[in-house]
Amino acid sequence: MAKKSKTAKNEKRREIVARYAARRAELKEIIRRPGTGDAERLARAAGVGAPAA
């Protein structure tokens, strides 16, 4: 069986993923579009993995 701390940590991870899912999808869509410029694409790509401030 998993330790209670590991279970709690996993639940917290799920909450964080759910909280930022819309923001992440928006950034990924901007990156995916062919019309997006290189500078904007790089700036947005840096924001995909970064936590929100």
C-alpha positions in Angstrom: 0.0 0.0 0.0 1.1 3.5 -0.7 2.0 5.8 2.2 -0.5 8.5 3.1 1.9 11.2 2.2 2.4 9.8 -1.4 -1.4 9.6 -1.8 -1.8 13.2 -0.6 1.0 14.4 -2.9 -0.7 12.7 -5.9 -4.0 14.3 -5.1 -2.3 17.7 -4.9 -0.7 17.1 -8.3 -4.1 16.3 -9.8 -5.6 19.5 -8.4 -2.7 21.6 -9.9 -3.1 19.9 -13.3 -6.8 20.6 -13.3 -6.3 24.2 -12.2 -3.9 25.0 -15.1 -5.4 22.8 -17.8 -7.2 25.6 -19.6 -4.1 27.9 -19.6 -1.9 25.0 -20.8 -4.3 24.1 -23.6 -4.4 27.8 -24.7 -0.6 28.1 -24.8 -0.2 24.8 -26.7 -2.8 25.9 -29.3 -0.9 29.1 -29.9 2.4 27.2 -30.3 0.7 24.7 -32.7 -0.7 27.4 -35.1 1.5 27.7 -38.2 0.9 31.5 -38.3 2.5 32.1 -34.9 5.9 33.9 -35.2 9.1 32.3 -33.9 9.6 34.9 -31.1 6.0 34.5 -29.8 6.2 30.7 -30.1 9.4 30.6 -28.0 7.9 32.9 -25.4 4.7 30.8 -25.2 6.7 27.6 -25.1 8.6 28.8 -22.1 5.2 29.5 -20.4 3.9 26.0 -21.0 6.1 24.2 -18.4 6.5 27.2 -16.1 4.2 27.6 -13.1 1.9 30.6 -13.1 3.2 33.6 -11.1 
